[in-house]
Structure formats: C-alpha cells, structure tokens
Amino acid sequence: MTTPATLQGWAPGRHGARQYPKDLTLRVDVVVLGAGAGGIATATALAEKGVKVALLEEGRHWRPSEFSQDVPRTFRHLYRDRGARSMRGNTVTPLPGGRGVGGSTLINSAICFRCPDPVLAQWRDDHGVSSVTAARMAALQDRVWETLHVTTQSLEIQRLNNIVFRDGAEKLGMKGSFLPRSAPGCVGCGVCQLGCPTGGKSSADRTFLVEGLATGNLGVYAGIRVDAAESSSGRITAVTGRILHPDTQAEVGSVRVEADHVVVSMGPIQTPYFLLANGLADATHCGQHLVVHPAVGALARMPFEVRPWHGVTQGYYVDAYDEGFLLQTYTVTPDQYFAILPTAVGTETMRWMKDLRYLASAGPLVHDEDSAGQVQVTPLGPDIFYHLGDGDRQRLIKGLRRTGEVFFAAGAEAFLPAITGGAIVRDPSKIEAVLPDTLQAHELITYASHPMGTARMAGRSEDGVVDPWGRVWGWDNLHVADASLFPTSLGVNPQVTTMALGLMVGGHLASA
C-alpha cells in the first residue's frame, strides 16, 4: 500500500446515522463500500494488517433481539428493494438480496460449501486467474470454515421437513447429506430469511466483523449510501454519498470519504452499477456475464404433520452436481407458500393453505451453465436482464422430477411442482407427464439466489473487469471484493467462496 493517509474524522467501532453530523467527512487508508460477506472479510483482512479502514454500509446495524417475524417490516429493512428485486427476460424471476451490516448473511440459510475444485481449475485455466491456487484457496476457506463455526444440526433441530426428504432420498439410493451450515447455535426456529432472532447463525457481522473490530483499525459506518466517486490521474481520490435515516431511509445528510484505496463490495448487482454509473469501467464486461442459481420449488402433501415452519430452514440436500443441479429442502413464510401453490386462487388454494402443516418442500438449484444475464444503468437504478437457457430449463425440469420421486418414496400423497396451470401429481408414474421436457421458461415459477460474475476476474484486461487480485483494470487504487469477481457460476451456495476471496483481496492489498 501507499503511505497511510492522515486520518480525519475516522474512529474505530460501530457508528450509525444518529451519531453523524449533517455533513460527515472522513479520511482513511482504505474505504470499503458495502458490509456484506465480501466487504466485511476484506475490511477484516486489512485491519489485521494495521490498515485503518472505513467500512460503509447503506443499511443499519442489527442485534438478534431486533429481528422479528413481521414480514413487511423485514422486507422494508433487511432486503434490497424491499424484497421486490427481480430479473426480467424470458421469465420474471425474483432475486432477493440482503441489506444491512452483514448483507445477505443476515437473511440466508447459512449453507456452506467450499468452492468446487473443478470451478477453481476452470478459473485458473480458462480465465487466467492465477491467484486462486489450490493451496491458497484451501487455506482461505479453512479460515472461513473455522471463523463461521460450520457444523451440521442434529436430528432434533433438523425436524421433519428435512428428515422426510432424507428418508425418501435414502430409499432411492441417492447421494445426499445434511447441509453444513454456519449456524452452530441453531435451535430450528425456521425463520433464517427474517434474520436469526436467537443469534445462533454466524452471520458476517457476528464473526469476521467482530475480529476486525477487535484490532482497533476498523470503523463501521452504517446508514450511508455511496453513489459517486472522484478521481484524478488514474486514482480514485474520494467517494461521496448521502446519510440515511435508519428507520425511514430518508436522506438526512451528506458524506465524503477520502482514502488511498477504494474497495467496492456492494454485491453483484450494485457493484457493476456503481462502476458503470461513475465511468470506472465500461460495459464490455462490467455488468455482463451475470450468473445466478435458478431454482423452482415444489410441495408434497404428507399423510402426517410435517409442520415445515419448525426446524432448520434448509437442512438437507441431494447431490446431483455432476448433472448440473442440487436438490435442497427449504421452508418459507406462509405468504410465500401461498404464492407458489400451483392451484387457482380461491377455495382450492385456501384448502391447501389450511393443510400447510402437512406440506413438505424442496426443489432443484441449477448450476447456470447456458443462461445469460446483465446489469444495466438506468435513472431508476439497476435494470437486471436474465434469459434462462434451454439447458438450464431442462435441468430445472429434471430436478423437479427427481424431487417428486424423492417425495413419493418418502410416502407423499400428492406432489405439487411450482409450475403454472395447477399441476397436482398423485401418482408417481404421472410425474413426467406433468413435467414434460416441453415446459417453457415462463411456465416455471422460478426463483433465483446468489448473483455472481458481473465484475469478473481475468488474467487480461480484455477478458474481464478486474485482475486476479481484484484490482479494476485501468485504476491504481480501485478494487472489487464480492461475488461479482467470480468468472463463472459455482453451482453451490457461495458465501464461503465470497468470504475467501474477500480475505484474499484484503490481504494482498494490505501487503502490496
């Protein structure tokens, strides 16, 4: 790094909008924009090397006791765009994302996978990302695993929604397992997506951020929306934005932060939007190559009470990675079960909702091998386009069929895949007839998680947005550190890989 900045206005610890002057001015060594999995890991790696860091986050700080099962309140405060963010294309697909200190780790299901070795090899061999050596990534992911206290929950905590699917998979001889999760204190209350009210989940704000704050070199400034950058002679000199009221999100002041280095960790939608809107990268690759993990849910009516709201939210999976998908159990809030029921609104749907305690739920999560997406800048914010590829469409259908087979093997009386047209399967021999290969993208009630790839790493400037260490091509002191970096989809839940790359970018920047 260059000579440390002369600090002004900066202080270690947690800060919120109610503490700030109307016009907040800071000067630090490094400013990190976004306090999600990547941003927090990056800031911690820098702070551990003695670098003075300001970590800026649009959302607010949260304590477990402040989370509630009030869904509208949760969407308003913990989800970007109040939970309404979607992708348009050959189907409309919801794409939720977290907002707050902790980012999407506040609302995810805590699932932990290491980056698959073939994916890392592809990044090195096909994209020139020399930094992600097997040894380096193993060490980084080991640290993430240890810091998050990754474990699997007992049967008592898993409860029936996960156990039912396990039993069906085992009867069919499928390869499956209870999911490793960063939730060592999980009690099975089933509301991960609303924020963990017990503190049992090791979200980034309760793990890596605590380690970073302990150094005395990290200041976390919540309630700040950064929207502009100032530059001179190939370097970013400052970022500017607005202070947001923690309850209303109204703009209540301004902020300007000068720093020797800037790290953008706003997530794979906001990061390319910020770079493009400020002319820090062009659209040749920035905002392009959006990949996600498309998914379709399914319900099964069991002859006994499942009570899906009890137990680990996502606790079991069937490993069909070699076929391009995983099957994962899930539970959601009653309003979301209502939304995916493939029945006509009215008496029939309400009858199914009345029997919600008998329903189990699971579905396929697809690798994203031939779909294509992009993020574009508009005056109203990011425009997200995504075309579900034909191969991924077929993999979703195959995964739905497999899900139905598992449920019937577990004793299901009926299977309800989330497709349009009111499909209810009561005979396992009819699964393929209800889920033919000809089902089109718009007939699948899709959902997506884990956006990736919109500021991808590459060994050459003509092939990507950043170099193998996260530095934006063409800039001396601008880096990216979030899942935007991924050159391809992972095919597995990405939080461990995102944190590992954040540690790598922060450690390299501190030592450079």
N, C-alpha and C positions, 0 to 999 in steps of 0.2 A: 504494500500500500504506500501511498504518498505520505508526506509529513502530516501527522494528525492535525485536524482543524483546531482553531481556538474556539473552545466551547462557549456558546452563548445561550442562555435561557434553558438549556437542557438540564434535566435532573434524572437520576435513576428511579426506578419504581413504576408503579401503575398510576396513570393520570386519566382524568375524564373531563368532559366538556364543561362541567360545572366549575372546574378549577381554573380554566383558562381565562386570560384577559381577552378583550374583544378582538384584538389583533395579536395573534401568537407568532412569535419569531424565534426560531431555533437555529443553532449552528452546531453540527456534529461531524464526526468522522464519516459515518455511513448512515443513510436513511433507507429503511426497508418499508416498502409500500404494500401493506396487506399482512394481516396477522392470522393466516391460515396455517396449514401443515407445512408448506414450503417456507413461508416468511418467518414463522417462529423458529424453525430449525436453523435457518440461515442466520437470523439475528443471534441465536444462542451460540452458534459456532464462532461468530465474530466476537461476541462479548467474552467468550472463554479465552480468546487470544489477546485480550486487553483493549479491543477496539470499542470506542464509545458509539453506541447505536441508538438511534431513534426509530422505533417501530410504530408506524402509523396505521390505524385501522378505522374504517368507516363506522362499523358497529360499536357496541359498548362492551364493557366488561360484564361477566356474569358469574354469580355464585350458584351452586346447585340448588340452594333453597329458593332462588328466584325463578326457576323453571316451573311451568305449570302445564296442565292438560287442557288449557284454554287454547284451542287450535287457532282461531283467528288472531289472538294475541301473539302466539308463537310465530305464525306466518309473518305478521307485521314486523316483528323484531329480529327473528333468527334466520329468516330466509330472504335471499335476494329477490327483489321484485315481488315481495310479499307472497312468495311461493308460486307465482304465476309465470315464471320464466319458461318459455317453450321454444322449440325449434320448428320452423316451417319447412316444407318440402313435399315429397310425395305422400307424407302423412304428417300430422301435427303431433309432436312428441314433447311432453313435459320434461324439463331439465332442471331440477331443483339444485340450489346451491346455498351454502351457509353464509351467514353474515354476523360478525361479532368477533371478539378476541378469542381465537380458536377456530374460526372459519367453519368449514363443513365438518370438522371433527366434533363440533358441538352437536350435530344432528345426524351423524352417520351411525351405522350399526356396529362400529368398532371392528369390522372384519379386517384381518391382517394376512396378507400374502407377501412373500418375497417376490421380487421381480423374477419371472421365469428365465432360466439360463439361456434358452434359445432367443428370447427377446433381446437380452443384453448382447448376445453374439451378433444378432442382426443389426443392432445399433452400431456396434464397432465395425462390422464387416461391410455393411451396405450404406451406412451413413457417416462413416469416418469419425465416430465419437470415441476417440482413443482414451478418454478419461475414465470410461466405465469398465475398467478391467475387472475380471472376476474377483481378484483378491481385494481390490479397493471396495467394490460394492458389497462383498461379503462382510467386510469389517464394518462398513457404514450401516448395513442392515442389521448386523448383530447389535450394534449400539441402539438402534431404533427399537428392536425387539426387547432389549433389556430395559430401556427407559420407559416403554409403554407397558411393561409387565404383562406381556402377551401370554394368554392362557386359554384353556377351553373350560366351559362351565360343566358342572355336574348334572346328572340327570334330573335332580330335584329342581335345579334352576332352568334347565332346558324346557321342561314340561312338554305337553302333548303335541303342539304343532310341529315341533322338531322331531320328537320321538316317532310320531306317526310316519313321517316321511322317511326316517331312517329305517323303520321296520319294513316298509314297502321296498326300499332300495335293496336291503339285505336279502329279502325273499327273491328278488330278481337277480341277485349276484352282481349288482352294480358296485363300482368303486366309489365309496363315499366316506365322509368323516364329519364329526362335529367341527365347526369352524373355529380356528384360532382367532381370539378377539382381544383387543386392548381394553378389557373390562374386568380387571381382577376382582373388583368389588361388586360385580353384577348380582342383583337379587331377583332378576327375572320379572321386573315390573312392566316390560313390554312397551316402553314409550321412548326408546332411544331417539326417534326422529323429532321429539319435542324437547330435547335437552334432558340429560340424565339428572333426575331430581335427588338422587342419593349420593352423587359424587363417585359412583362405582366405576365410571368409564374414564380411562386415561386419555382424555382429550388433550390436544396440544397445549392448551393454556394451563393444564394441571400437571404437565410433565416437563417438556422441554422449556417452556416459558419459565417455570419455577427455577430450573437450573440456570437459565440465562440471567434472571433477576438476581440470583444469589451471587453473581460475580460483581455486582455493583456497577456494571458497564452498560446496562440496558435500561432504557426508558421506554415505556409503552404508552402511546398517546391514542386513546380511543376517541371515537366521535369526530374523526377527521376524514373528509372526502377530498382526496387529491385529484385534480383534474388537469393540471398544466405543468410544463417543465420549461425552465430557462436554460439556454446553452450558449457556449462560446468556444470556438476553436476546437471542435470535436469532443467537448466535455460538457456534461450536464452541471450547471452551477447551482441550481435551486429547483425546488418543486413548490407549487402553490395550490391552495385549495380553500375549503370552507369548513368551519366548525359546525357540527350538527347537534341539535338538542337531543339528549338521549331518549326522550320519550316521544317527541313529535317528529323528529328528524328535520325540523325546520332549521334553516341556516341562521346562525346566531353570531357569526364572526368569521374572520379570515385567518389563514395560516400561511407562513412562508418558512421553508426549511432549506438552509444552505448546507451542503455536505460535499465531502471529497469524492464520495461514491454513492450511487443510487442503485438499489436493487428493487425491481418490480416483481411483486409476488401477489398480484391481485386475482390470480386464478385464470384458467384458460379462456375465459370469455372477456373479462375486464382487462387482463394484461395486454392482449393484442389491440383492444380498443384504445387503451391509453397510448400505446406506442404509435398506432396509426394516426390517432387524433392529434398527436403532437409532432408528427413528422419525424419520429425517431426511427422508423423502419418503413419500408414500402410494402405494398400488398402482393409482391411476388410470392413471398412465403408467409409473411406475417398475417395472421387471421385465416390463413389457408390450412388445409390438412387437419381440420377438426375431426377427431375421432371420439367416440363415446362407447359405452357398453349398452346397446339396445336391449330391452327386456320386455317381456309380456307376462303378466301374472295369470294365475289360474286358481280356482277354488275347488274344493272337494267336500261333499256332504258326507260326514261320517255317521255311523249308527250309534255313536256315543258322543258325549260332550267333549269338545276339544278346548273350548274357551281360549281362542287364539290370542286374546289380549293378555294372557298370562304366559310368562316365560321369556326366554331370550328372543329378541325381535328377529334376528336372523342367526340361526344356530347350527344348521346342517346343510351340507352341500353334496351333490353327486358330481364327480369329476369326469366330465366329458371334454376336457380341454383339447385333446387331440382331434376332436370332431368340431371344435370351434365354439364350444359353449360350456357353461357350468349350469347346473340346476341348484337353485338356492331357495331355502324356505324364507318366508318373510311374514311379518304382520304389519298392519297399518291401522289407522284410526277408522272408526265406523263410517265416517263420511266417504273415505276413500274406498272401502269395500263397496259401498253403495254405488260409487262412480264406475267401478269396473264390472259390476254384475252384468252379464250379457242378456238380461231379461228386459222386457218392456216396462217402462216406468208405470207404476200403478200397483194393483193388488198383488200380482205375482212377485214383483220386486220386494214389496213390503213383507210378503210371506217369507222370502229368503232372509231378509234382514231380521225378522223375528227369530229365525233359527240360527242367527250368527254364531251362537255358542257351539253349534255342531260343525262349523266350517273350518277346514284347514286350508293353508295357502302356500304356494310355491310357484316357481316359474324359471324359465331359462334366461341367462345373462350371456349375451353373444359377444364374441371377441371383437367384432367390427373389422372385417377383412376386405370388403369391397364397397363399403358405404363412403360417402364423401360429404364433408361439411365445410362451412366457412363462417367467419365473423366479419361483419362489415360495419363501418361507422355511419351512423345517421344522426340527425339533430336530436332524436329522441333517445339515443343510446344504442347499444349493440343490436344489430339485426343478425339473427342466427339462422342459417340455412343448413339443412341436412337432408340428404337423399339416401334413404335406406336401400342398399344394394340388393340385387337379386339373390346373391349367395347368402347374405345375412338374413334376408327374408326367409329363405328356405331353412336356414339353421334355426331361426325362431320357431318355425312350424315344427321342425323335427324335435326341438327341445320341448315344445308344448305336448307333442305326442308322448314323449318319454315321461313327462311329468304326469300325464294321465295314467300311464301304465303303472307308475310307482304308486299313485293314489289307489288305484283299483287293487293292486297287490296288497295294500295295507287295509283293504276292506271297505273302500268307499262305496257309497250307494249311488253317487252321481258326481260327475266331473263337469266343471264349468270353466272352459278356457275363455280368456278375455278377448273375444272377437265380437264383431258386430253381428247382429242377426239372431240373438237369443239362443245360442247353441248350448244345450244341456245333454251330456252323454251319460246314459245309464247302463250301457253295455260296452265293455272294453273292446269288443270286436268292431264297434262303430267309431272308434277314435279317428281312424284315418279318413272315414267318410265325412266327419265333421271338420277335420283339419286337413283338407287336400292340399297338394302342392300348388294348386292354382290360387290359393288365397292371396289377395293383393295386399300391399303395404297398408293401404287405408282401411282394410278390414281387420287389421290387428290393432288392439288397443295398447299402443306402445307407451313405454316409459323409458327414460334413459338416465344413467348416472355417469359420473366420472369423466367429464370432458377433459381432453388431452390434446397436445400436439400443435397448438396454434402459434407457437414461437419456437419451433423445434431446433434442437441442436444439430450441428452438421460440421464435418471436417473442413468444408469450403464455404465461403460466403455465398456463392451462387446456389447452394443447396439448402440453406436454412437461414434462420434469423439470428442465432447465437452460435458462438464457438463451443468446443467441447467442455469448456469450463463455465458456460453460462453468460459470457460477455457478448453483448449485442454487437454484431459486425458493424464497423464504422465508427464506434464510440470507444473512447479510452476508459470511461468510468461508469458505464451503464451495464447492469446485469439483469438477468431474469432467473428466478428460482421458484418455480411451482410446476405443476403438471403440464404447463404449456411446453416445457422442454422436451417432452417425450417425442422421439421421432415417429413412433408407431403406437398403436394400442397395446395394452398389456394383456388383456383377456382375463385379468384378475383385479380385485379391488386394489386401488393404487396408493393408499395413504403411506404405506411403508416405503415404497419407492420414492414418493414425493418428498418425504422427510429425509431420506438418504441423500437425494440429490441436493436438497437444501443444505445439509451438513457439508456436502462436498463443495458447493459453490461458496458458502461462507468461509470454510476452512482455507480454500485456495485463495480467495480474495484477501483474507487476513494475512496470508503468508507471501503474497505476490510482491 
